[in-house]
Amino acid sequence: MQLRPATIDDLPEIQSIYAHHVLHGTGSFEEIPPSVEEMTARWNKVIQNGWVWLVTADATGVTGYGYYSQYRERSAYRYTAENSIYVREDVRGQGVGKILVQALVQAATEAGFRQMIAVIGDSENIGSIGVHTSLGFRKVGILHASGLKFGRWLDTVHMQRALGAGDNDIPA
């Protein structure tokens, strides 16, 4: 399996992976899959800000993708990143998500971020919660019944991990 920066040519496969999660899963609270054009705009925003968007791929194509961006737009969040990962359905449970999160943690640390947040849709999303826990994230909050999808209320789990020196000092 190859880990590499996502390119514009990957976006149709990325959109397909995400569309599956939107239509069949509770990890995303979107209910209508965004188009390739919308995914391109999202990819452009990440890349233009100097953040990182990665894919894993093998002979069958893109197997997963992940990116980080600044957690919120306000300047006080400039050292806090949020990650987002999605894995192709037929390769779930094979370590793809873990590879992506590890790489995003490393890239965000190298970029000077001090915290990483994972906002995980559905408190029953044990795969994503488990991957993040195994990589040093800890649960810092649950927003109960914060989303309604597929006719049921869903929680949102917030997990956090310090990067680099974390909050031990103030960045220069």
C-alpha positions in Angstrom: 0.0 0.0 0.0 1.2 3.5 -0.9 0.7 6.6 1.2 1.0 9.8 -0.7 -0.4 13.4 -1.1 -3.8 13.4 -2.7 -3.9 14.9 -6.2 -6.8 16.3 -8.2 -6.9 13.1 -10.2 -7.8 11.2 -7.0 -10.9 13.2 -6.3 -13.4 11.1 -8.2 -12.3 8.1 -6.1 -12.3 10.2 -2.9 -15.8 11.4 -3.7 -16.9 7.8 -4.2 -15.5 6.7 -0.8 -17.1 9.6 0.9 -20.4 9.2 -0.9 -20.6 5.6 0.5 -20.1 6.9 4.0 -22.6 9.6 3.6 -25.3 7.3 2.2 -24.6 4.2 4.4 -22.7 5.3 7.5 -23.0 7.5 10.5 -19.4 8.7 10.6 -20.4 11.7 8.6 -23.5 13.7 9.4 -23.9 14.8 5.8 -27.0 13.2 4.2 -26.4 14.1 0.6 -23.1 13.2 -1.0 -21.1 16.2 -2.2 -20.3 16.2 -5.9 -16.8 15.8 -7.3 -16.8 19.6 -7.8 -17.6 20.2 -4.2 -14.9 17.7 -3.1 -12.5 19.6 -5.3 -13.3 22.9 -3.6 -12.8 21.2 -0.2 -9.4 19.7 -1.4 -8.4 23.1 -2.8 -9.1 24.9 0.6 -6.9 22.4 2.5 -4.1 22.6 0.0 -4.2 26.4 -0.5 -3.8 26.8 3.3 -0.7 24.6 3.4 -2.5 21.8 5.2 -2.2 18.2 4.2 -4.5 15.8 2.3 -3.3 12.3 1.9 -4.5 9.1 0.2 -3.6 5.4 0.6 -3.6 3.4 -2.6 -2.9 0.0 -4.0 -3.3 -1.7 -7.3 -7.1 -1.3 -7.0 -7.0 2.4 -6.6 -7.5 4.8 -3.6 -8.2 2.8 -0.5 -8.7 5.7 1.9 -8.1 9.4 2.4 -7.5 11.8 5.2 -6.7 15.4 5.8 -6.2 17.9 8.5 -7.1 21.5 8.6 -7.2 24.2 11.3 -9.9 23.2 13.8 -11.8 26.5 13.5 -11.2 29.7 11.5 -10.6 32.0 14.4 -7.0 32.9 14.9 -6.9 31.5 18.5 -7.2 28.1 16.9 -4.1 28.5 14.7 -2.2 25.8 16.6 -5.1 23.3 16.7 -5.8 20.9 13.8 -8.7 18.7 13.1 -8.3 15.4 11.2 -10.8 13.7 9.0 -10.4 10.2 7.6 -12.5 7.8 5.4 -11.6 4.3 4.3 -13.0 2.4 1.3 -15.6 -0.1 2.6 -13.9 -3.2 1.2 -10.6 -2.5 3.1 -12.0 -1.5 6.5 -10.3 -3.1 9.4 -7.0 -3.6 7.5 -5.1 -0.7 9.1 -5.7 1.9 6.4 -7.3 4.4 8.9 -4.4 4.0 11.3 -1.8 4.7 8.7 -3.7 7.8 7.6 -4.1 9.2 11.2 -0.4 8.4 12.0 0.7 10.3 8.9 -1.6 13.3 9.7 -0.4 13.5 13.3 3.2 13.6 12.0 2.5 16.2 9.3 0.5 18.5 11.6 3.3 18.2 14.2 5.9 19.1 11.6 3.7 22.1 10.6 3.8 23.4 14.1 0.3 22.4 15.3 0.1 21.7 19.1 -3.2 19.9 19.3 -5.2 17.6 17.1 -8.9 17.1 17.4 -11.0 14.2 16.0 -14.7 14.9 15.7 -16.2 11.5 15.3 -19.8 11.0 14.2 -21.7 8.4 16.2 -20.5 7.2 19.6 -20.9 3.7 18.3 -18.2 4.2 15.7 -15.9 1.9 17.5 -13.5 1.6 14.6 -12.6 5.3 14.4 -12.6 5.7 18.2 -10.3 2.6 18.5 -7.9 3.9 15.9 -7.6 7.3 17.6 -7.3 5.8 21.1 -4.5 3.5 19.9 -2.6 6.6 18.6 -2.8 8.6 21.9 -6.1 10.4 21.5 -8.4 10.6 24.5 -12.1 11.3 24.7 -12.6 14.8 25.8 -16.4 15.1 25.3 -19.5 13.7 23.8 -22.3 15.8 22.4 -25.3 13.7 23.0 -28.0 13.4 20.4 -26.3 16.2 18.3 -27.2 14.8 14.9 -30.3 13.1 13.4 -29.6 10.6 10.6 -31.3 7.5 9.4 -34.2 8.2 11.8 -32.1 8.1 14.9 -30.3 10.5 17.2 -26.5 10.3 17.0 -23.8 11.5 19.4 -20.6 13.3 18.4 -17.4 12.2 20.1 -14.6 14.6 20.5 -11.1 13.2 20.9 -7.9 15.1 21.4 -4.1 14.5 21.3 -1.3 16.8 22.1 1.3 17.3 19.3 4.9 18.1 19.8 5.3 20.2 23.0 1.6 20.5 23.3 0.6 23.1 25.9 4.0 22.9 27.7 5.0 26.3 26.3 3.8 29.1 24.0 4.9 28.8 20.3 7.3 31.6 19.2 
